[in-house]
Amino acid sequence: MERLPGWLRRHIAAIRAIVVLTLILGGVYPLVVTGVAQALFHGRANGSIAERVPGKNGTDVGSDLIGQLFTDKDGNPVKGYFQSRPSAAGAGYDPLSTAASNLGPEDVLDVLPVTGAKNDQGEPDTGRQSLLTQVCARSKAIGALEGVSGARPYCTPDGVGAVLKVFPAVGRATRVVSVNQACPATPFVRVYEGITVECAKPGEDYSAGRTVPVRGDAKAVVPADAVTASASGLDPGISVAYADLQAPRVARERHLPLARVKNLIRANTTGRALGFMGEPAVNVLRLNLALDGR
């Protein structure tokens, strides 16, 4: 047989390599890994699914690894359940939209909605809340739900970021605006550097002013994880402090002794990873299932 040309031999060798590697890496290896995972870590390999009634015919209610909302059809918290932390993943804990809000500590200025205006999609203008105002609004709502103070530093009593715009940006102030409080709201502080503080007029450009967040003297009772989303938006756990904050409400709604509810919190608390990384966390789904006696 006449010797094959070099270029043809190279193509045949490449095809052989593709076939062999496809069989090994695309067939044998995944089957071996899947088999080992199913044999040694069956539950976790299948997504750590939690069932309402454990057993062969149990109803799947979620995963230990992915958080979920415990709200009614209108989005209001169901008072008899512990609530998860906020989520920026889609409409909440959507694995297909896992993401953070990409808003950082310097995102403190709201875009106030302009009455009668429409956005690029032709829908009514709703403005945009800064990360600071989102935190303030969540803290205020949680405070009302749990019967504690929702106040926290850099937040106004009405639940928006306590931020001033001072004009001019350099030198003595001649005008001061509480930029996150739309008129006719009463500014959270009356006077700044001897100048009467104004409420903000939606649509007015305040970019030329100096941004001054005002800390105030409030002390936060609501924990940080209750008002901020995780980096993935899928975090299934909350801090022990946030669980303890919710315990009196849950005990009251379910007519249970507070001590029993707190014992369930401790039973569903995981320690630090490897004993030293991170903080203890409470799995909200498992805790709520335990409350249901499952």
TIDONU-530437 format. One record per residue (C-alpha): residue number from 0; residue in one letter; x negated, y, z. Coordinates in steps of 0.1 Angstrom, whole numbers. Layout:
// TIDONU-530437
<site><nr>NUM</nr><rest>a</rest><xx>X</xx><yy>Y</yy><zz>Z</zz></site>
...
//
This chain:
// TIDONU-530437
<site><nr>0</nr><rest>m</rest><xx>0</xx><yy>0</yy><zz>0</zz></site>
<site><nr>1</nr><rest>e</rest><xx>-14</xx><yy>33</yy><zz>-10</zz></site>
<site><nr>2</nr><rest>r</rest><xx>-24</xx><yy>54</yy><zz>20</zz></site>
<site><nr>3</nr><rest>l</rest><xx>2</xx><yy>80</yy><zz>30</zz></site>
<site><nr>4</nr><rest>p</rest><xx>-7</xx><yy>117</yy><zz>26</zz></site>
<site><nr>5</nr><rest>g</rest><xx>-19</xx><yy>135</yy><zz>57</zz></site>
<site><nr>6</nr><rest>w</rest><xx>11</xx><yy>159</yy><zz>58</zz></site>
<site><nr>7</nr><rest>l</rest><xx>35</xx><yy>130</yy><zz>57</zz></site>
<site><nr>8</nr><rest>r</rest><xx>17</xx><yy>111</yy><zz>85</zz></site>
<site><nr>9</nr><rest>r</rest><xx>19</xx><yy>142</yy><zz>107</zz></site>
<site><nr>10</nr><rest>h</rest><xx>56</xx><yy>145</yy><zz>102</zz></site>
<site><nr>11</nr><rest>i</rest><xx>62</xx><yy>108</yy><zz>110</zz></site>
<site><nr>12</nr><rest>a</rest><xx>41</xx><yy>111</yy><zz>142</zz></site>
<site><nr>13</nr><rest>a</rest><xx>62</xx><yy>142</yy><zz>152</zz></site>
<site><nr>14</nr><rest>i</rest><xx>95</xx><yy>123</yy><zz>146</zz></site>
<site><nr>15</nr><rest>r</rest><xx>82</xx><yy>93</yy><zz>166</zz></site>
<site><nr>16</nr><rest>a</rest><xx>72</xx><yy>117</yy><zz>195</zz></site>
<site><nr>17</nr><rest>i</rest><xx>107</xx><yy>133</yy><zz>194</zz></site>
<site><nr>18</nr><rest>v</rest><xx>125</xx><yy>99</yy><zz>195</zz></site>
<site><nr>19</nr><rest>v</rest><xx>103</xx><yy>85</yy><zz>223</zz></site>
<site><nr>20</nr><rest>l</rest><xx>105</xx><yy>117</yy><zz>245</zz></site>
<site><nr>21</nr><rest>t</rest><xx>142</xx><yy>120</yy><zz>239</zz></site>
<site><nr>22</nr><rest>l</rest><xx>147</xx><yy>85</yy><zz>251</zz></site>
<site><nr>23</nr><rest>i</rest><xx>125</xx><yy>89</yy><zz>281</zz></site>
<site><nr>24</nr><rest>l</rest><xx>134</xx><yy>125</yy><zz>292</zz></site>
<site><nr>25</nr><rest>g</rest><xx>169</xx><yy>126</yy><zz>279</zz></site>
<site><nr>26</nr><rest>g</rest><xx>180</xx><yy>91</yy><zz>288</zz></site>
<site><nr>27</nr><rest>v</rest><xx>159</xx><yy>70</yy><zz>312</zz></site>
<site><nr>28</nr><rest>y</rest><xx>147</xx><yy>98</yy><zz>335</zz></site>
<site><nr>29</nr><rest>p</rest><xx>182</xx><yy>114</yy><zz>341</zz></site>
<site><nr>30</nr><rest>l</rest><xx>197</xx><yy>79</yy><zz>347</zz></site>
<site><nr>31</nr><rest>v</rest><xx>170</xx><yy>70</yy><zz>372</zz></site>
<site><nr>32</nr><rest>v</rest><xx>173</xx><yy>104</yy><zz>390</zz></site>
<site><nr>33</nr><rest>t</rest><xx>212</xx><yy>102</yy><zz>390</zz></site>
<site><nr>34</nr><rest>g</rest><xx>211</xx><yy>66</yy><zz>403</zz></site>
<site><nr>35</nr><rest>v</rest><xx>187</xx><yy>75</yy><zz>431</zz></site>
<site><nr>36</nr><rest>a</rest><xx>208</xx><yy>106</yy><zz>441</zz></site>
<site><nr>37</nr><rest>q</rest><xx>240</xx><yy>86</yy><zz>441</zz></site>
<site><nr>38</nr><rest>a</rest><xx>224</xx><yy>58</yy><zz>462</zz></site>
<site><nr>39</nr><rest>l</rest><xx>207</xx><yy>80</yy><zz>488</zz></site>
<site><nr>40</nr><rest>f</rest><xx>227</xx><yy>113</yy><zz>487</zz></site>
<site><nr>41</nr><rest>h</rest><xx>261</xx><yy>104</yy><zz>474</zz></site>
<site><nr>42</nr><rest>g</rest><xx>281</xx><yy>132</yy><zz>489</zz></site>
<site><nr>43</nr><rest>r</rest><xx>256</xx><yy>160</yy><zz>482</zz></site>
<site><nr>44</nr><rest>a</rest><xx>249</xx><yy>146</yy><zz>447</zz></site>
<site><nr>45</nr><rest>n</rest><xx>286</xx><yy>150</yy><zz>439</zz></site>
<site><nr>46</nr><rest>g</rest><xx>288</xx><yy>186</yy><zz>451</zz></site>
<site><nr>47</nr><rest>s</rest><xx>293</xx><yy>182</yy><zz>488</zz></site>
<site><nr>48</nr><rest>i</rest><xx>331</xx><yy>182</yy><zz>483</zz></site>
<site><nr>49</nr><rest>a</rest><xx>352</xx><yy>186</yy><zz>514</zz></site>
<site><nr>50</nr><rest>e</rest><xx>386</xx><yy>168</yy><zz>516</zz></site>
<site><nr>51</nr><rest>r</rest><xx>416</xx><yy>179</yy><zz>536</zz></site>
<site><nr>52</nr><rest>v</rest><xx>423</xx><yy>143</yy><zz>545</zz></site>
<site><nr>53</nr><rest>p</rest><xx>390</xx><yy>123</yy><zz>543</zz></site>
<site><nr>54</nr><rest>g</rest><xx>393</xx><yy>90</yy><zz>526</zz></site>
<site><nr>55</nr><rest>k</rest><xx>401</xx><yy>74</yy><zz>492</zz></site>
<site><nr>56</nr><rest>n</rest><xx>431</xx><yy>95</yy><zz>485</zz></site>
<site><nr>57</nr><rest>g</rest><xx>419</xx><yy>127</yy><zz>501</zz></site>
<site><nr>58</nr><rest>t</rest><xx>427</xx><yy>161</yy><zz>485</zz></site>
<site><nr>59</nr><rest>d</rest><xx>396</xx><yy>181</yy><zz>475</zz></site>
<site><nr>60</nr><rest>v</rest><xx>398</xx><yy>216</yy><zz>491</zz></site>
<site><nr>61</nr><rest>g</rest><xx>363</xx><yy>229</yy><zz>483</zz></site>
<site><nr>62</nr><rest>s</rest><xx>326</xx><yy>224</yy><zz>486</zz></site>
<site><nr>63</nr><rest>d</rest><xx>304</xx><yy>228</yy><zz>516</zz></site>
<site><nr>64</nr><rest>l</rest><xx>279</xx><yy>247</yy><zz>494</zz></site>
<site><nr>65</nr><rest>i</rest><xx>303</xx><yy>273</yy><zz>479</zz></site>
<site><nr>66</nr><rest>g</rest><xx>323</xx><yy>298</yy><zz>499</zz></site>
<site><nr>67</nr><rest>q</rest><xx>360</xx><yy>306</yy><zz>492</zz></site>
<site><nr>68</nr><rest>l</rest><xx>386</xx><yy>331</yy><zz>501</zz></site>
<site><nr>69</nr><rest>f</rest><xx>412</xx><yy>324</yy><zz>528</zz></site>
<site><nr>70</nr><rest>t</rest><xx>438</xx><yy>349</yy><zz>517</zz></site>
<site><nr>71</nr><rest>d</rest><xx>475</xx><yy>350</yy><zz>506</zz></site>
<site><nr>72</nr><rest>k</rest><xx>488</xx><yy>356</yy><zz>471</zz></site>
<site><nr>73</nr><rest>d</rest><xx>485</xx><yy>393</yy><zz>477</zz></site>
<site><nr>74</nr><rest>g</rest><xx>449</xx><yy>391</yy><zz>487</zz></site>
<site><nr>75</nr><rest>n</rest><xx>455</xx><yy>397</yy><zz>524</zz></site>
<site><nr>76</nr><rest>p</rest><xx>436</xx><yy>376</yy><zz>550</zz></site>
<site><nr>77</nr><rest>v</rest><xx>455</xx><yy>347</yy><zz>564</zz></site>
<site><nr>78</nr><rest>k</rest><xx>453</xx><yy>355</yy><zz>601</zz></site>
<site><nr>79</nr><rest>g</rest><xx>452</xx><yy>319</yy><zz>613</zz></site>
<site><nr>80</nr><rest>y</rest><xx>419</xx><yy>312</yy><zz>594</zz></site>
<site><nr>81</nr><rest>f</rest><xx>384</xx><yy>324</yy><zz>597</zz></site>
<site><nr>82</nr><rest>q</rest><xx>374</xx><yy>347</yy><zz>569</zz></site>
<site><nr>83</nr><rest>s</rest><xx>344</xx><yy>344</yy><zz>546</zz></site>
<site><nr>84</nr><rest>r</rest><xx>320</xx><yy>372</yy><zz>538</zz></site>
<site><nr>85</nr><rest>p</rest><xx>326</xx><yy>394</yy><zz>507</zz></site>
<site><nr>86</nr><rest>s</rest><xx>317</xx><yy>380</yy><zz>473</zz></site>
<site><nr>87</nr><rest>a</rest><xx>306</xx><yy>399</yy><zz>441</zz></site>
<site><nr>88</nr><rest>a</rest><xx>309</xx><yy>367</yy><zz>420</zz></site>
<site><nr>89</nr><rest>g</rest><xx>338</xx><yy>374</yy><zz>396</zz></site>
<site><nr>90</nr><rest>a</rest><xx>371</xx><yy>376</yy><zz>415</zz></site>
<site><nr>91</nr><rest>g</rest><xx>353</xx><yy>360</yy><zz>445</zz></site>
<site><nr>92</nr><rest>y</rest><xx>331</xx><yy>329</yy><zz>448</zz></site>
<site><nr>93</nr><rest>d</rest><xx>333</xx><yy>321</yy><zz>411</zz></site>
<site><nr>94</nr><rest>p</rest><xx>304</xx><yy>297</yy><zz>403</zz></site>
<site><nr>95</nr><rest>l</rest><xx>306</xx><yy>308</yy><zz>366</zz></site>
<site><nr>96</nr><rest>s</rest><xx>300</xx><yy>344</yy><zz>376</zz></site>
<site><nr>97</nr><rest>t</rest><xx>275</xx><yy>340</yy><zz>404</zz></site>
<site><nr>98</nr><rest>a</rest><xx>258</xx><yy>373</yy><zz>410</zz></site>
<site><nr>99</nr><rest>a</rest><xx>251</xx><yy>401</yy><zz>434</zz></site>
<site><nr>100</nr><rest>s</rest><xx>266</xx><yy>436</yy><zz>429</zz></site>
<site><nr>101</nr><rest>n</rest><xx>232</xx><yy>449</yy><zz>419</zz></site>
<site><nr>102</nr><rest>l</rest><xx>239</xx><yy>480</yy><zz>441</zz></site>
<site><nr>103</nr><rest>g</rest><xx>212</xx><yy>490</yy><zz>465</zz></site>
<site><nr>104</nr><rest>p</rest><xx>208</xx><yy>512</yy><zz>497</zz></site>
<site><nr>105</nr><rest>e</rest><xx>206</xx><yy>544</yy><zz>476</zz></site>
<site><nr>106</nr><rest>d</rest><xx>240</xx><yy>538</yy><zz>460</zz></site>
<site><nr>107</nr><rest>v</rest><xx>259</xx><yy>562</yy><zz>482</zz></site>
<site><nr>108</nr><rest>l</rest><xx>279</xx><yy>585</yy><zz>458</zz></site>
<site><nr>109</nr><rest>d</rest><xx>314</xx><yy>576</yy><zz>447</zz></site>
<site><nr>110</nr><rest>v</rest><xx>329</xx><yy>585</yy><zz>413</zz></site>
<site><nr>111</nr><rest>l</rest><xx>363</xx><yy>599</yy><zz>423</zz></site>
<site><nr>112</nr><rest>p</rest><xx>393</xx><yy>590</yy><zz>401</zz></site>
<site><nr>113</nr><rest>v</rest><xx>407</xx><yy>619</yy><zz>381</zz></site>
<site><nr>114</nr><rest>t</rest><xx>445</xx><yy>621</yy><zz>381</zz></site>
<site><nr>115</nr><rest>g</rest><xx>459</xx><yy>615</yy><zz>346</zz></site>
<site><nr>116</nr><rest>a</rest><xx>425</xx><yy>606</yy><zz>331</zz></site>
<site><nr>117</nr><rest>k</rest><xx>419</xx><yy>572</yy><zz>314</zz></site>
<site><nr>118</nr><rest>n</rest><xx>388</xx><yy>551</yy><zz>311</zz></site>
<site><nr>119</nr><rest>d</rest><xx>372</xx><yy>538</yy><zz>278</zz></site>
<site><nr>120</nr><rest>q</rest><xx>398</xx><yy>509</yy><zz>277</zz></site>
<site><nr>121</nr><rest>g</rest><xx>427</xx><yy>534</yy><zz>279</zz></site>
<site><nr>122</nr><rest>e</rest><xx>436</xx><yy>524</yy><zz>314</zz></site>
<site><nr>123</nr><rest>p</rest><xx>442</xx><yy>548</yy><zz>343</zz></site>
<site><nr>124</nr><rest>d</rest><xx>409</xx><yy>561</yy><zz>358</zz></site>
<site><nr>125</nr><rest>t</rest><xx>401</xx><yy>544</yy><zz>391</zz></site>
<site><nr>126</nr><rest>g</rest><xx>367</xx><yy>559</yy><zz>396</zz></site>
<site><nr>127</nr><rest>r</rest><xx>339</xx><yy>538</yy><zz>412</zz></site>
<site><nr>128</nr><rest>q</rest><xx>331</xx><yy>531</yy><zz>449</zz></site>
<site><nr>129</nr><rest>s</rest><xx>295</xx><yy>533</yy><zz>459</zz></site>
<site><nr>130</nr><rest>l</rest><xx>280</xx><yy>504</yy><zz>479</zz></site>
<site><nr>131</nr><rest>l</rest><xx>281</xx><yy>526</yy><zz>510</zz></site>
<site><nr>132</nr><rest>t</rest><xx>319</xx><yy>533</yy><zz>506</zz></site>
<site><nr>133</nr><rest>q</rest><xx>325</xx><yy>496</yy><zz>500</zz></site>
<site><nr>134</nr><rest>v</rest><xx>308</xx><yy>488</yy><zz>532</zz></site>
<site><nr>135</nr><rest>c</rest><xx>326</xx><yy>515</yy><zz>551</zz></site>
<site><nr>136</nr><rest>a</rest><xx>360</xx><yy>504</yy><zz>537</zz></site>
<site><nr>137</nr><rest>r</rest><xx>354</xx><yy>468</yy><zz>546</zz></site>
<site><nr>138</nr><rest>s</rest><xx>343</xx><yy>476</yy><zz>581</zz></site>
<site><nr>139</nr><rest>k</rest><xx>374</xx><yy>498</yy><zz>587</zz></site>
<site><nr>140</nr><rest>a</rest><xx>397</xx><yy>470</yy><zz>574</zz></site>
<site><nr>141</nr><rest>i</rest><xx>379</xx><yy>443</yy><zz>595</zz></site>
<site><nr>142</nr><rest>g</rest><xx>381</xx><yy>465</yy><zz>625</zz></site>
<site><nr>143</nr><rest>a</rest><xx>419</xx><yy>469</yy><zz>620</zz></site>
<site><nr>144</nr><rest>l</rest><xx>423</xx><yy>431</yy><zz>615</zz></site>
<site><nr>145</nr><rest>e</rest><xx>403</xx><yy>421</yy><zz>645</zz></site>
<site><nr>146</nr><rest>g</rest><xx>414</xx><yy>449</yy><zz>669</zz></site>
<site><nr>147</nr><rest>v</rest><xx>380</xx><yy>464</yy><zz>673</zz></site>
<site><nr>148</nr><rest>s</rest><xx>362</xx><yy>496</yy><zz>662</zz></site>
<site><nr>149</nr><rest>g</rest><xx>354</xx><yy>495</yy><zz>624</zz></site>
<site><nr>150</nr><rest>a</rest><xx>332</xx><yy>526</yy><zz>627</zz></site>
<site><nr>151</nr><rest>r</rest><xx>296</xx><yy>523</yy><zz>616</zz></site>
<site><nr>152</nr><rest>p</rest><xx>267</xx><yy>548</yy><zz>608</zz></site>
<site><nr>153</nr><rest>y</rest><xx>270</xx><yy>568</yy><zz>576</zz></site>
<site><nr>154</nr><rest>c</rest><xx>308</xx><yy>562</yy><zz>574</zz></site>
<site><nr>155</nr><rest>t</rest><xx>336</xx><yy>586</yy><zz>578</zz></site>
<site><nr>156</nr><rest>p</rest><xx>367</xx><yy>578</yy><zz>600</zz></site>
<site><nr>157</nr><rest>d</rest><xx>387</xx><yy>573</yy><zz>568</zz></site>
<site><nr>158</nr><rest>g</rest><xx>364</xx><yy>546</yy><zz>555</zz></site>
<site><nr>159</nr><rest>v</rest><xx>341</xx><yy>562</yy><zz>529</zz></site>
<site><nr>160</nr><rest>g</rest><xx>305</xx><yy>571</yy><zz>528</zz></site>
<site><nr>161</nr><rest>a</rest><xx>296</xx><yy>601</yy><zz>550</zz></site>
<site><nr>162</nr><rest>v</rest><xx>276</xx><yy>620</yy><zz>523</zz></site>
<site><nr>163</nr><rest>l</rest><xx>272</xx><yy>657</yy><zz>516</zz></site>
<site><nr>164</nr><rest>k</rest><xx>260</xx><yy>675</yy><zz>485</zz></site>
<site><nr>165</nr><rest>v</rest><xx>241</xx><yy>707</yy><zz>495</zz></site>
<site><nr>166</nr><rest>f</rest><xx>237</xx><yy>735</yy><zz>470</zz></site>
<site><nr>167</nr><rest>p</rest><xx>211</xx><yy>747</yy><zz>460</zz></site>
<site><nr>168</nr><rest>a</rest><xx>190</xx><yy>715</yy><zz>461</zz></site>
<site><nr>169</nr><rest>v</rest><xx>161</xx><yy>736</yy><zz>475</zz></site>
<site><nr>170</nr><rest>g</rest><xx>163</xx><yy>764</yy><zz>500</zz></site>
<site><nr>171</nr><rest>r</rest><xx>190</xx><yy>778</yy><zz>522</zz></site>
<site><nr>172</nr><rest>a</rest><xx>224</xx><yy>762</yy><zz>517</zz></site>
<site><nr>173</nr><rest>t</rest><xx>251</xx><yy>783</yy><zz>502</zz></site>
<site><nr>174</nr><rest>r</rest><xx>277</xx><yy>756</yy><zz>495</zz></site>
<site><nr>175</nr><rest>v</rest><xx>283</xx><yy>721</yy><zz>510</zz></site>
<site><nr>176</nr><rest>v</rest><xx>307</xx><yy>694</yy><zz>497</zz></site>
<site><nr>177</nr><rest>s</rest><xx>317</xx><yy>661</yy><zz>513</zz></site>
<site><nr>178</nr><rest>v</rest><xx>315</xx><yy>643</yy><zz>479</zz></site>
<site><nr>179</nr><rest>n</rest><xx>332</xx><yy>611</yy><zz>488</zz></site>
<site><nr>180</nr><rest>q</rest><xx>363</xx><yy>627</yy><zz>503</zz></site>
<site><nr>181</nr><rest>a</rest><xx>387</xx><yy>638</yy><zz>476</zz></site>
<site><nr>182</nr><rest>c</rest><xx>408</xx><yy>669</yy><zz>482</zz></site>
<site><nr>183</nr><rest>p</rest><xx>430</xx><yy>675</yy><zz>501</zz></site>
<site><nr>184</nr><rest>a</rest><xx>412</xx><yy>653</yy><zz>526</zz></site>
<site><nr>185</nr><rest>t</rest><xx>397</xx><yy>670</yy><zz>556</zz></site>
<site><nr>186</nr><rest>p</rest><xx>358</xx><yy>667</yy><zz>555</zz></site>
<site><nr>187</nr><rest>f</rest><xx>344</xx><yy>645</yy><zz>582</zz></site>
<site><nr>188</nr><rest>v</rest><xx>322</xx><yy>674</yy><zz>594</zz></site>
<site><nr>189</nr><rest>r</rest><xx>335</xx><yy>710</yy><zz>594</zz></site>
<site><nr>190</nr><rest>v</rest><xx>302</xx><yy>729</yy><zz>592</zz></site>
<site><nr>191</nr><rest>y</rest><xx>267</xx><yy>721</yy><zz>579</zz></site>
<site><nr>192</nr><rest>e</rest><xx>238</xx><yy>746</yy><zz>584</zz></site>
<site><nr>193</nr><rest>g</rest><xx>263</xx><yy>773</yy><zz>591</zz></site>
<site><nr>194</nr><rest>i</rest><xx>283</xx><yy>766</yy><zz>558</zz></site>
<site><nr>195</nr><rest>t</rest><xx>319</xx><yy>754</yy><zz>559</zz></site>
<site><nr>196</nr><rest>v</rest><xx>321</xx><yy>720</yy><zz>542</zz></site>
<site><nr>197</nr><rest>e</rest><xx>345</xx><yy>715</yy><zz>513</zz></site>
<site><nr>198</nr><rest>c</rest><xx>364</xx><yy>685</yy><zz>502</zz></site>
<site><nr>199</nr><rest>a</rest><xx>354</xx><yy>671</yy><zz>467</zz></site>
<site><nr>200</nr><rest>k</rest><xx>373</xx><yy>679</yy><zz>435</zz></site>
<site><nr>201</nr><rest>p</rest><xx>376</xx><yy>648</yy><zz>412</zz></site>
<site><nr>202</nr><rest>g</rest><xx>359</xx><yy>654</yy><zz>379</zz></site>
<site><nr>203</nr><rest>e</rest><xx>336</xx><yy>682</yy><zz>392</zz></site>
<site><nr>204</nr><rest>d</rest><xx>299</xx><yy>677</yy><zz>386</zz></site>
<site><nr>205</nr><rest>y</rest><xx>279</xx><yy>677</yy><zz>419</zz></site>
<site><nr>206</nr><rest>s</rest><xx>247</xx><yy>662</yy><zz>405</zz></site>
<site><nr>207</nr><rest>a</rest><xx>227</xx><yy>694</yy><zz>409</zz></site>
<site><nr>208</nr><rest>g</rest><xx>230</xx><yy>693</yy><zz>447</zz></site>
<site><nr>209</nr><rest>r</rest><xx>208</xx><yy>677</yy><zz>473</zz></site>
<site><nr>210</nr><rest>t</rest><xx>222</xx><yy>644</yy><zz>486</zz></site>
<site><nr>211</nr><rest>v</rest><xx>225</xx><yy>643</yy><zz>524</zz></site>
<site><nr>212</nr><rest>p</rest><xx>238</xx><yy>611</yy><zz>541</zz></site>
<site><nr>213</nr><rest>v</rest><xx>250</xx><yy>618</yy><zz>576</zz></site>
<site><nr>214</nr><rest>r</rest><xx>243</xx><yy>591</yy><zz>601</zz></site>
<site><nr>215</nr><rest>g</rest><xx>266</xx><yy>602</yy><zz>629</zz></site>
<site><nr>216</nr><rest>d</rest><xx>266</xx><yy>586</yy><zz>664</zz></site>
<site><nr>217</nr><rest>a</rest><xx>288</xx><yy>555</yy><zz>656</zz></site>
<site><nr>218</nr><rest>k</rest><xx>276</xx><yy>521</yy><zz>667</zz></site>
<site><nr>219</nr><rest>a</rest><xx>286</xx><yy>492</yy><zz>645</zz></site>
<site><nr>220</nr><rest>v</rest><xx>307</xx><yy>464</yy><zz>661</zz></site>
<site><nr>221</nr><rest>v</rest><xx>314</xx><yy>446</yy><zz>628</zz></site>
<site><nr>222</nr><rest>p</rest><xx>284</xx><yy>425</yy><zz>618</zz></site>
<site><nr>223</nr><rest>a</rest><xx>265</xx><yy>433</yy><zz>586</zz></site>
<site><nr>224</nr><rest>d</rest><xx>274</xx><yy>400</yy><zz>568</zz></site>
<site><nr>225</nr><rest>a</rest><xx>311</xx><yy>408</yy><zz>572</zz></site>
<site><nr>226</nr><rest>v</rest><xx>307</xx><yy>439</yy><zz>550</zz></site>
<site><nr>227</nr><rest>t</rest><xx>280</xx><yy>429</yy><zz>525</zz></site>
<site><nr>228</nr><rest>a</rest><xx>281</xx><yy>402</yy><zz>498</zz></site>
<site><nr>229</nr><rest>s</rest><xx>253</xx><yy>376</yy><zz>495</zz></site>
<site><nr>230</nr><rest>a</rest><xx>228</xx><yy>376</yy><zz>466</zz></site>
<site><nr>231</nr><rest>s</rest><xx>246</xx><yy>347</yy><zz>449</zz></site>
<site><nr>232</nr><rest>g</rest><xx>281</xx><yy>357</yy><zz>459</zz></site>
<site><nr>233</nr><rest>l</rest><xx>287</xx><yy>320</yy><zz>468</zz></site>
<site><nr>234</nr><rest>d</rest><xx>274</xx><yy>319</yy><zz>504</zz></site>
<site><nr>235</nr><rest>p</rest><xx>296</xx><yy>294</yy><zz>523</zz></site>
<site><nr>236</nr><rest>g</rest><xx>285</xx><yy>306</yy><zz>557</zz></site>
<site><nr>237</nr><rest>i</rest><xx>289</xx><yy>335</yy><zz>581</zz></site>
<site><nr>238</nr><rest>s</rest><xx>269</xx><yy>346</yy><zz>611</zz></site>
<site><nr>239</nr><rest>v</rest><xx>278</xx><yy>333</yy><zz>645</zz></site>
<site><nr>240</nr><rest>a</rest><xx>284</xx><yy>369</yy><zz>655</zz></site>
<site><nr>241</nr><rest>y</rest><xx>310</xx><yy>373</yy><zz>628</zz></site>
<site><nr>242</nr><rest>a</rest><xx>327</xx><yy>340</yy><zz>637</zz></site>
<site><nr>243</nr><rest>d</rest><xx>328</xx><yy>351</yy><zz>674</zz></site>
<site><nr>244</nr><rest>l</rest><xx>344</xx><yy>384</yy><zz>663</zz></site>
<site><nr>245</nr><rest>q</rest><xx>372</xx><yy>365</yy><zz>646</zz></site>
<site><nr>246</nr><rest>a</rest><xx>377</xx><yy>339</yy><zz>673</zz></site>
<site><nr>247</nr><rest>p</rest><xx>402</xx><yy>358</yy><zz>695</zz></site>
<site><nr>248</nr><rest>r</rest><xx>424</xx><yy>365</yy><zz>664</zz></site>
<site><nr>249</nr><rest>v</rest><xx>424</xx><yy>329</yy><zz>653</zz></site>
<site><nr>250</nr><rest>a</rest><xx>430</xx><yy>316</yy><zz>688</zz></site>
<site><nr>251</nr><rest>r</rest><xx>459</xx><yy>340</yy><zz>692</zz></site>
<site><nr>252</nr><rest>e</rest><xx>475</xx><yy>331</yy><zz>659</zz></site>
<site><nr>253</nr><rest>r</rest><xx>472</xx><yy>294</yy><zz>664</zz></site>
<site><nr>254</nr><rest>h</rest><xx>482</xx><yy>295</yy><zz>701</zz></site>
<site><nr>255</nr><rest>l</rest><xx>449</xx><yy>278</yy><zz>711</zz></site>
<site><nr>256</nr><rest>p</rest><xx>426</xx><yy>284</yy><zz>740</zz></site>
<site><nr>257</nr><rest>l</rest><xx>398</xx><yy>308</yy><zz>730</zz></site>
<site><nr>258</nr><rest>a</rest><xx>372</xx><yy>284</yy><zz>745</zz></site>
<site><nr>259</nr><rest>r</rest><xx>384</xx><yy>256</yy><zz>722</zz></site>
<site><nr>260</nr><rest>v</rest><xx>381</xx><yy>278</yy><zz>692</zz></site>
<site><nr>261</nr><rest>k</rest><xx>345</xx><yy>288</yy><zz>702</zz></site>
<site><nr>262</nr><rest>n</rest><xx>336</xx><yy>251</yy><zz>707</zz></site>
<site><nr>263</nr><rest>l</rest><xx>347</xx><yy>245</yy><zz>671</zz></site>
<site><nr>264</nr><rest>i</rest><xx>325</xx><yy>274</yy><zz>660</zz></site>
<site><nr>265</nr><rest>r</rest><xx>295</xx><yy>258</yy><zz>677</zz></site>
<site><nr>266</nr><rest>a</rest><xx>303</xx><yy>224</yy><zz>663</zz></site>
<site><nr>267</nr><rest>n</rest><xx>302</xx><yy>238</yy><zz>628</zz></site>
<site><nr>268</nr><rest>t</rest><xx>271</xx><yy>259</yy><zz>632</zz></site>
<site><nr>269</nr><rest>t</rest><xx>239</xx><yy>249</yy><zz>614</zz></site>
<site><nr>270</nr><rest>g</rest><xx>205</xx><yy>259</yy><zz>627</zz></site>
<site><nr>271</nr><rest>r</rest><xx>176</xx><yy>277</yy><zz>610</zz></site>
<site><nr>272</nr><rest>a</rest><xx>161</xx><yy>259</yy><zz>580</zz></site>
<site><nr>273</nr><rest>l</rest><xx>131</xx><yy>239</yy><zz>591</zz></site>
<site><nr>274</nr><rest>g</rest><xx>137</xx><yy>253</yy><zz>626</zz></site>
<site><nr>275</nr><rest>f</rest><xx>123</xx><yy>288</yy><zz>618</zz></site>
<site><nr>276</nr><rest>m</rest><xx>136</xx><yy>302</yy><zz>585</zz></site>
<site><nr>277</nr><rest>g</rest><xx>168</xx><yy>323</yy><zz>584</zz></site>
<site><nr>278</nr><rest>e</rest><xx>195</xx><yy>325</yy><zz>610</zz></site>
<site><nr>279</nr><rest>p</rest><xx>221</xx><yy>300</yy><zz>623</zz></site>
<site><nr>280</nr><rest>a</rest><xx>252</xx><yy>300</yy><zz>601</zz></site>
<site><nr>281</nr><rest>v</rest><xx>288</xx><yy>288</yy><zz>605</zz></site>
<site><nr>282</nr><rest>n</rest><xx>304</xx><yy>269</yy><zz>575</zz></site>
<site><nr>283</nr><rest>v</rest><xx>338</xx><yy>286</yy><zz>571</zz></site>
<site><nr>284</nr><rest>l</rest><xx>355</xx><yy>259</yy><zz>552</zz></site>
<site><nr>285</nr><rest>r</rest><xx>344</xx><yy>232</yy><zz>577</zz></site>
<site><nr>286</nr><rest>l</rest><xx>355</xx><yy>253</yy><zz>606</zz></site>
<site><nr>287</nr><rest>n</rest><xx>389</xx><yy>260</yy><zz>591</zz></site>
<site><nr>288</nr><rest>l</rest><xx>394</xx><yy>223</yy><zz>583</zz></site>
<site><nr>289</nr><rest>a</rest><xx>385</xx><yy>215</yy><zz>620</zz></site>
<site><nr>290</nr><rest>l</rest><xx>411</xx><yy>240</yy><zz>631</zz></site>
<site><nr>291</nr><rest>d</rest><xx>436</xx><yy>222</yy><zz>610</zz></site>
<site><nr>292</nr><rest>g</rest><xx>426</xx><yy>190</yy><zz>629</zz></site>
<site><nr>293</nr><rest>r</rest><xx>409</xx><yy>174</yy><zz>598</zz></site>
//
